[in-house]
Amino acid sequence: MRRYLASLALIGSVLFTTFVSASDYPFRVKDIRIEGLQRVSAGTVFSALPINVGDSLEPADISDATRKLFKSAYFQDITMGRDGDVLVVTVVERPSISSIEIDGNKSIETDNLMDGLSSAGLAQGQVFQRATLDSVHRELERQYVAQGRYGAKIDTEVVPQPRNRVSLNIEIDEGSVASIAHINIVGNKLFSDEHLRKLFELTTPNWLSFYTQDDKYSRQKLSGDLERLRSWYLDRGYINFNIESTQVSITPDKSDVYITVNVIEGEQFTVKDVKLAGDLIVPEEQLKLLLLVKEGQTFSRQYMTFTEDLITKRLGNEGYTFANVSGIPEQNEDGKTLNVTFFVDPGKRAYVRRINFRGNTKTVDEVLRREMRQMEGGWASTDLIDASKTRLERLGFFKEVSVDTPAVPGTNDQIDVNYTVEEQPSGNVSASLGFSQGSGIVLGASVSQENFLGTGKKVSFSINNSDFRTNYSYSYLDPYYTVDGVSRGFSAYFRETDYEEGNVADFSTDALGGNVTFGYPIAENQRISFSLGLDQTDITEGVQASPEVSGFLLEEGNKNLTFNAVFSWNESTLNRGLMPDRGYSQRASFEMALPGSDLTFYKLNYQGQIFYPLSDIWTLRLRTELGYGDAYGSTQALPFYEHYFAGGFGSVRGYEDNTLGPKAEPHTADLDDPQPFGGNVLVEGGAELIFPIPFVEDKRSFRTALFFDAGNVFDSRPDAYISNNDRLQTEEFDLDLGELRYSAGFSMTWISGFGPLTFSIAKPINSGDDDDTKSFQFSLGNTF
């Protein structure tokens, strides 16, 4: 290109001299005239032209002016001449690009290609340059080769258009990605080829390659595989391991790739001595506890790196955020041992100037700030900054939380802590409108918000109304009733049933009640709660009531006032409030109807779950729920309307909701089948293998799992209110693990704008003759 510009400049100077003889030099310019302009303004030419009116020109000045005009890239031809005392500059403009059409591309998005062309200077309205198009052509070929598409062909066509314009047509034939026919490792004696090839992401074709594409050559993947190979040897003491060369060859038809890796393994080294050096700041005895590299141990670069991270984090907890720890292995003369020295440079202690929050468009800053364990003005602690991030994630308001700690400009001992959050739906909304012959018109609505108006308070309200049933409920919880984390909540409910309009059940419980709850933090991850409540229950016997219901009402009456107290203990180390995949949680509670109540009883409950990470994307979840209830004082047994039930979501999927366990015969046997009656003993558990959804990028909003559920309900006091002439359907109700029901299946959860949507497909494994099964189940508002 430079040679081309120089030639044009020379031609320009020769043309100029044809107008002017040698005796006319120097030539003084009285005016400048530009000819041939179409789109480019005269001002653009004058700004690039190093000649002004009044200048005296020599032939060298003409050559220099021509070169500078060509550098503007607007012109494909320039001539200069003289008309009297006027310098005449005649130009031929380069064409502009009227349109760009790309066809045939699949592996690279058209938008990405257009962005790349635009950044290179090829875009609609821009000046067209053939050299730029040629360089883009070569770059596209390189990109396809990097993808293993050695047979890719790119044809470019420049089509002239009226008014000095051109259109660009780029036709791409991507071809197919070359498949890896063989991977050969040369020079290895300690480990077999087969063993080392398992370290590679790239592999020869297998039955999953159509999905994983792991048999398609990629330069980036090969670089990663070579680094894994190097790490494998270095983590096993072969510190002189070296990849001498790598050859990638392709068959003539460009369909198969052969990879050969030449290695030198070297000797295996053991650790002879481990030392700490530098400004330790923290007592050396404490830092020695963090040393994973031990004397006599086979050297491992991984252990050395982990040790560097542990010491750096320990110094970070003391405020030395910019600490630098480097492990240096030094070979001894024997050629088989080495000494490892960890050099510690703590830098200056850093203090937190300001804590900032970004992305919380709905949640107020105060809700986030009260979860902070790192304080402004204090020294920066890595543990406290991370703990604050974890607490934000546990709120359940945010899909993702990230943190960065940039240094404050102009200082060397201050940082800002910036938390960036991505909010997600934290409430549920549902409404219903229907009609049934027995119930008449049914209206229902419920609203539940875990982050009411962005204040972090939990509010729930629901109303359901039909011709014979009305149900209202309201609950409120302020998790920070006091600044030190004491919570306060209350709830109220009212349920009314009018059986004059429709007798459709074997019993009903019309109830009015409420409670007040206080919670207290006793540790970073633990809380205790205490609740006091009042419940007035009015029981109505239905036309198909079981003998136990009738016996209970005959013995205890149909109206009961209960003063209840609940004491609970909670612990959670879960990494997120919604759909966690790390940590555990457990809750134990004791509920008691206090002396002085019409009925006296108690219930013990335990719920627990734990998440075991099996890999970066696979997680095993184990869960259990246990419950036991009984009566004390003059009450004979746990009231039937306080029974446990099992089956359905959150229990044993694949069975109808609340249908497992004891069933009761109605008084009139020909009216209906036995109905679920529940019991005073609950045993449930399950396991889930959680894995990501293929092709879905938003892993925080979707979850899929394979599950195994087990559980049932038992009754240790089935005959408490039954005469010898009456019976329940099942003879044995005592706890018998042989009567547990099992199911297995698949579930998926999506955090939608209306709350969590969950569905499952389950197969009951050992259902009984009287069990009600349901393979497909759907839920809005809960995750399991």
GIDABEL-V851755 format. One record per helix or strand of 3 or more residues. SS is the DSSP state (a for helix, b for strand). FROM is the first residue (numbers start at 1). LEN is the number of residues. Records with the same first field share a line. If there is no record, write none. Layout:
SS=FROM-LEN / FROM-LEN
//
This chain:
a=2-18 / 22-3 / 42-7 / 59-13 / 110-11 / 130-17 / 193-5 / 209-4 / 219-16 / 284-5 / 301-17 / 365-5 / 382-13 / 452-3 / 547-10 / 640-3 / 737-3
b=31-5 / 75-9 / 86-8 / 96-8 / 153-9 / 165-9 / 179-8 / 242-9 / 256-9 / 270-10 / 324-8 / 337-9 / 351-8 / 398-7 / 414-10 / 427-10 / 440-10 / 458-8 / 469-10 / 487-11 / 507-17 / 526-16 / 559-14 / 583-11 / 601-13 / 619-13 / 681-11 / 702-13 / 741-12 / 755-10 / 776-5
//
